[in-house]
Amino acid sequence: MTGILTARPVPARSRAFDLLLAGSLCMIFGFLSLAQAHLSGILAFGMLAPLIWRRTHPELVFFGVCSVAVLQWLGGFELMPGNVGLLVALYAISVYGDVRLSRIALGIGGLGVLMATSRYWANSDWKQQVTMMVALGALVFGVWAFGERRRTRGLYVAQLEDRAAQLERDRDREAKLAVSNERTRIAREIHDVVAHGLSIMIVQADGGLYAADQSPEAAKKALATIGDTGRASLTEMRKMLGLLKQDERDLDPNQPRPQPGVSSLPELIDNVREAGLNVTYDVTGAPRDLPALLGLTAYRIVQEGLTNTLKHAGPGARTSVTLDFGREMLTVVVTDDGRGAGVAPSADPGHGLVGMRQRASVSGGTVSAGPKAGGGYEVIARLPYNLPTGE
């Protein structure tokens, strides 16, 4: 109730409209009432002029207009054109005012109908009296109900707008969280790859140290292996520096483990087949040894593609996985003939595709995904053999 005296924020255009409305009503109904009776005409202006503030102070406007109407009734004046201000004030409080006070306003409107028709009880036929009461009551209730509908609709639209804004914020937050989680997973995998490379370097260094006197060739070979492994690991670490500046998670360096690569794909595909997916696996070109990061990237992309196929392609879908060892890059293609293109966007916010692209970008490659001609879905990853060196 304390908010009655507090002005509600109203756009300048709405304030201008209310000023124009109140002025027009005063010009039309006020002067008509003034022509009907001089004193009651003055009261009419008292019921129409406050409508300027019908949005900012709807409760005060309504009760103020009602007070003027009570003076009109006490003075014994008949209904006049200026009484339309009561209906406008009732509409205003039902749309913009407090809900409880709006209900009270409806009751006051009903009481006003009885007061307005009471002076005609002795001078009119009871049928005319009832007809007048019903007509005025229907008018009052209709104005109030229309205002309540406007209020309800406005609240519903506001809730929809708030919900849409909240969903957009949630979507952005989930997308950022997905990227952050994917970076963390990549960081763990890179840590394992680098730790594995360092383990090889340590073993080769120890072996080279013992073989230096008895087998200089073996020592040279160990040193060459150390150099190659160190350069590859350094390249992979440089590639990740810019991406993971703010990721300082505990990666458990005491438990390094080899990461899967393209050589692990047959086992992965066999596991997917056991899950009920019809998968064919083909390798074209001349297979070659891949850097650990590149092999891991290809493995994860195939894994994510098959996982999405299991989720979205539907029963009976056929899937093919193809690795093409080209001269400069490895091309990974995962396709299916299911219905995933039609349902995946609504069932999955796209975090899997975000992860694929993130992994490919770390390896200097690209990923494209989308519906293919003739139906089904297709994922194509192009991964260059040589990682670009960082600054």
C-alpha positions in Angstrom: 0.0 0.0 0.0 2.9 2.4 0.6 3.6 2.3 -3.1 0.5 4.3 -3.9 2.3 7.6 -3.3 5.3 6.5 -5.4 5.1 7.5 -9.0 5.5 4.6 -11.5 8.0 5.0 -14.3 6.2 5.9 -17.5 7.7 6.5 -20.9 7.6 10.1 -22.2 5.4 9.0 -25.1 2.8 7.6 -22.7 2.8 10.7 -20.5 2.2 12.8 -23.6 -0.7 10.6 -24.6 -2.2 10.8 -21.2 -1.9 14.6 -21.3 -3.6 14.7 -24.7 -6.3 12.3 -23.5 -7.2 14.2 -20.4 -7.2 17.5 -22.4 -9.5 16.1 -25.0 -11.9 14.7 -22.4 -12.0 18.0 -20.7 -12.6 19.8 -23.9 -15.4 17.5 -25.0 -17.2 16.1 -21.9 -16.2 18.8 -19.5 -17.7 21.6 -21.6 -20.8 19.4 -22.4 -21.3 19.0 -18.6 -20.7 22.7 -18.1 -23.4 23.4 -20.7 -25.8 21.0 -18.9 -25.3 22.6 -15.5 -22.8 25.2 -14.4 -21.9 23.8 -11.0 -21.9 20.2 -12.0 -19.9 21.1 -15.0 -17.1 22.4 -12.7 -17.2 19.1 -10.9 -16.8 17.3 -14.3 -13.5 19.0 -14.8 -12.5 17.7 -11.3 -13.2 14.1 -12.6 -11.4 14.6 -15.9 -8.3 16.6 -15.2 -6.7 14.1 -12.8 -6.6 11.6 -15.6 -3.2 13.1 -16.6 -1.7 11.0 -13.9 -3.7 7.8 -14.5 -0.5 5.7 -15.2 1.8 7.2 -12.6 -0.7 7.3 -9.7 -3.7 5.2 -10.8 -4.9 4.5 -7.2 -4.8 8.2 -6.2 -6.5 9.2 -9.4 -9.3 6.7 -9.0 -10.1 7.5 -5.4 -9.8 11.3 -6.1 -12.2 11.0 -9.0 -14.6 9.0 -6.8 -14.4 11.7 -4.1 -15.6 14.3 -6.7 -18.4 11.9 -7.7 -19.5 11.6 -4.1 -19.7 15.4 -4.0 -21.8 15.3 -7.1 -24.2 12.8 -5.5 -24.4 14.7 -2.2 -25.2 17.8 -4.2 -28.1 16.1 -5.9 -26.7 16.5 -9.4 -27.8 14.2 -12.2 -25.4 12.1 -14.2 -23.5 14.1 -16.7 -21.0 13.5 -19.6 -18.1 14.2 -17.3 -18.8 11.0 -15.3 -17.0 9.2 -18.1 -13.9 10.1 -16.0 -15.0 7.5 -13.5 -14.8 4.7 -16.1 -11.4 5.9 -17.4 -10.1 6.0 -13.8 -11.5 2.5 -13.1 -9.9 1.2 -16.2 -6.6 2.8 -15.2 -6.5 1.2 -11.7 -7.4 -2.2 -13.1 -4.5 -2.1 -15.6 -1.8 -0.2 -13.8 -2.8 -0.2 -10.1 -2.4 -2.6 -7.2 -4.3 -5.8 -7.7 -6.0 -5.7 -4.3 -7.0 -2.1 -4.7 -8.3 -2.9 -8.2 -10.7 -5.4 -6.6 -11.8 -2.8 -4.1 -12.3 -0.4 -7.0 -14.7 -2.8 -8.6 -16.7 -2.9 -5.4 -16.7 0.9 -5.2 -17.9 0.9 -8.8 -20.8 -1.3 -8.0 -21.7 0.9 -5.0 -21.5 3.9 -7.3 -24.1 2.3 -9.6 -26.5 2.0 -6.7 -25.9 5.6 -5.6 -26.3 6.9 -9.1 -29.6 5.1 -9.6 -31.0 5.6 -6.1 -32.3 9.1 -6.8 -34.5 7.7 -9.6 -36.2 5.0 -7.5 -39.2 7.2 -6.5 -39.6 8.7 -10.0 -39.2 5.7 -12.3 -40.9 2.4 -13.0 -39.1 -0.4 -11.2 -38.5 -2.1 -14.6 -36.8 1.0 -15.9 -34.9 1.2 -12.6 -33.6 -2.4 -12.9 -32.7 -1.9 -16.5 -30.7 1.2 -15.7 -28.9 -0.6 -12.8 -28.1 -3.6 -15.0 -26.8 -1.4 -17.8 -24.6 0.7 -15.6 -23.4 -2.3 -13.7 -22.5 -4.1 -16.9 -20.7 -1.1 -18.2 -18.7 -0.8 -15.0 -17.9 -4.5 -14.8 -17.0 -4.6 -18.5 -14.6 -1.7 -18.2 -12.9 -3.3 -15.2 -12.8 -6.7 -16.8 -11.2 -5.3 -19.9 -8.6 -3.6 -17.8 -7.9 -6.8 -15.9 -7.4 -8.6 -19.2 -5.0 -6.0 -20.3 -3.1 -6.3 -17.0 -2.9 -10.1 -17.3 -1.8 -10.0 -20.9 0.9 -7.4 -20.1 2.2 -9.6 -17.2 2.2 -12.6 -19.5 4.1 -10.8 -22.2 6.6 -9.5 -19.6 7.1 -13.0 -18.3 7.7 -14.3 -21.8 10.3 -11.5 -22.4 12.0 -12.2 -19.1 12.1 -15.9 -19.8 13.5 -15.4 -23.3 16.2 -13.1 -21.9 17.0 -15.7 -19.2 17.1 -18.5 -21.7 19.5 -16.4 -23.8 21.7 -15.8 -20.8 21.6 -19.5 -19.9 22.5 -20.4 -23.5 25.5 -18.0 -23.5 26.6 -19.3 -20.1 26.3 -22.9 -21.1 28.2 -22.2 -24.3 31.0 -20.6 -22.3 31.0 -23.4 -19.8 31.2 -26.0 -22.6 34.2 -24.3 -24.2 35.8 -24.0 -20.7 35.2 -27.7 -20.0 36.5 -28.7 -23.4 39.7 -26.6 -22.8 40.2 -28.3 -19.5 39.8 -31.8 -21.1 42.2 -30.8 -23.9 44.7 -29.5 -21.3 44.6 -32.8 -19.5 45.2 -34.8 -22.6 48.0 -32.5 -23.8 49.5 -32.9 -20.3 49.4 -36.7 -20.7 50.9 -36.5 -24.2 53.8 -34.2 -23.0 54.3 -36.3 -19.9 54.5 -39.4 -22.1 57.0 -37.7 -24.4 59.1 -36.7 -21.4 59.1 -40.2 -20.1 60.5 -41.4 -23.5 63.2 -38.7 -23.3 64.2 -39.8 -19.8 64.4 -43.4 -20.8 66.4 -42.6 -23.9 68.7 -40.3 -22.0 69.4 -43.0 -19.4 70.0 -45.6 -22.1 72.2 -43.3 -24.1 74.3 -42.5 -21.0 75.0 -46.2 -20.4 75.6 -46.9 -24.1 77.9 -43.9 -24.7 81.1 -45.8 -24.1 80.3 -49.2 -25.6 77.9 -48.2 -28.5 78.3 -44.7 -29.7 75.8 -45.3 -32.5 73.1 -46.3 -30.0 73.9 -43.2 -28.0 73.5 -41.0 -31.1 70.2 -42.7 -31.9 69.0 -42.1 -28.4 70.0 -38.4 -28.6 68.2 -38.1 -31.9 65.0 -39.6 -30.4 65.3 -37.2 -27.5 65.6 -34.2 -29.9 62.6 -35.3 -32.0 60.4 -36.0 -29.0 61.3 -32.7 -27.3 60.6 -30.6 -30.4 57.3 -32.3 -30.9 56.3 -31.8 -27.3 57.4 -28.2 -27.3 55.4 -27.5 -30.4 52.3 -29.0 -28.8 52.8 -27.0 -25.6 53.2 -23.7 -27.6 50.0 -24.4 -29.4 48.1 -24.7 -26.2 49.6 -21.7 -24.4 47.3 -19.1 -25.8 44.2 -21.3 -25.4 44.8 -22.3 -21.8 46.1 -19.1 -20.1 43.5 -19.2 -17.4 43.3 -22.9 -16.9 45.4 -23.8 -13.8 43.8 -27.1 -12.9 45.6 -29.9 -11.1 46.3 -32.3 -13.9 47.8 -35.1 -11.8 51.3 -35.3 -13.4 52.1 -38.4 -11.4 49.8 -40.6 -13.4 50.7 -40.1 -17.1 49.1 -42.5 -19.6 49.3 -43.0 -23.4 46.5 -41.4 -25.3 44.4 -43.2 -28.0 45.2 -42.5 -31.6 44.2 -43.7 -35.1 45.5 -47.1 -34.2 42.8 -47.3 -31.5 40.0 -46.6 -33.9 39.3 -50.3 -34.8 38.7 -51.1 -31.1 36.4 -48.0 -30.8 34.4 -49.0 -33.8 34.1 -52.6 -32.5 32.7 -51.2 -29.3 30.2 -49.1 -31.2 29.1 -52.1 -33.3 28.4 -54.0 -30.1 26.1 -51.1 -29.1 24.1 -51.9 -32.2 25.4 -49.3 -34.8 26.2 -50.6 -38.3 29.6 -49.0 -39.0 32.1 -49.5 -41.9 35.7 -48.4 -41.5 37.9 -47.5 -44.5 41.5 -46.2 -44.7 42.7 -44.7 -48.0 46.1 -43.4 -48.9 49.4 -44.4 -47.3 49.1 -44.7 -43.5 51.8 -42.9 -41.7 52.9 -42.2 -38.1 51.1 -39.2 -36.7 52.1 -36.8 -33.9 50.4 -37.8 -30.7 48.2 -34.7 -30.6 47.1 -35.2 -34.2 46.3 -38.9 -33.6 44.4 -38.0 -30.5 42.4 -35.3 -32.3 41.4 -37.7 -35.1 40.3 -40.3 -32.5 38.2 -37.9 -30.5 36.5 -36.5 -33.6 35.5 -40.0 -34.7 34.4 -40.8 -31.2 32.2 -37.7 -31.0 30.8 -38.3 -34.4 29.8 -41.9 -33.6 28.4 -40.8 -30.3 26.2 -38.3 -32.0 25.1 -40.9 -34.5 24.1 -43.2 -31.7 22.1 -40.4 -30.1 20.4 -38.9 -33.1 20.5 -41.1 -36.2 17.7 -43.5 -35.1 17.4 -47.2 -35.4 18.8 -48.9 -38.5 21.1 -46.1 -39.4 24.3 -47.0 -41.3 27.5 -45.2 -40.6 30.8 -45.0 -42.3 34.2 -43.8 -41.0 36.9 -42.9 -43.5 40.5 -41.9 -42.9 42.2 -40.4 -45.9 46.0 -40.0 -45.6 46.7 -37.3 -48.1 50.1 -35.7 -48.9 49.6 -32.8 -46.6 46.8 -33.6 -44.3 44.6 -36.3 -42.8 40.9 -36.1 -43.7 38.5 -37.7 -41.3 34.9 -38.3 -42.5 32.0 -39.6 -40.4 28.7 -39.9 -42.2 25.4 -41.6 -41.6 22.1 -42.0 -43.4 19.8 -41.5 -40.4 17.6 -38.8 -39.2 20.1 -36.9 -37.1 20.0 -33.8 -39.2 16.4 -33.3 -38.3 16.5 -33.8 -34.6 20.0 -33.0 -33.5 19.6 -29.2 -33.3 16.7 -29.5 -30.9 18.1 -32.3 -28.8 21.7 -31.2 -28.5 22.8 -27.6 -27.9 25.9 -28.2 -30.1 28.6 -28.7 -27.4 29.9 -31.8 -29.3 30.5 -29.7 -32.4 32.2 -27.1 -30.3 34.5 -29.7 -28.9 35.3 -31.0 -32.4 36.2 -27.6 -33.7 38.2 -26.8 -30.6 40.3 -29.9 -31.0 40.8 -29.4 -34.7 41.8 -25.8 -34.2 44.5 -26.8 -31.7 45.9 -29.1 -34.4 45.7 -26.4 -37.0 42.8 -28.0 -38.7 39.1 -27.4 -39.4 35.8 -29.2 -38.9 32.6 -28.9 -41.0 29.4 -30.6 -40.0 25.8 -30.6 -41.4 23.1 -32.5 -43.3 24.4 -34.2 -46.4 22.7 -34.5 -49.8 20.2 -37.4 -49.9 19.7 -37.4 -46.1 21.7 -38.1 -43.1 24.6 -36.2 -41.4 28.2 -35.6 -42.2 31.3 -34.5 -40.3 34.5 -33.7 -42.2 37.7 -32.9 -40.3 40.8 -31.7 -42.2 44.0 -32.0 -40.0 47.4 -31.0 -41.4 50.3 -33.2 -40.5 52.6 -30.3 -39.5 51.4 -28.3 -36.6 52.0 -24.5 -36.9 54.5 -23.4 -34.4 53.6 -20.8 -31.8 55.2 -17.5 -31.0 
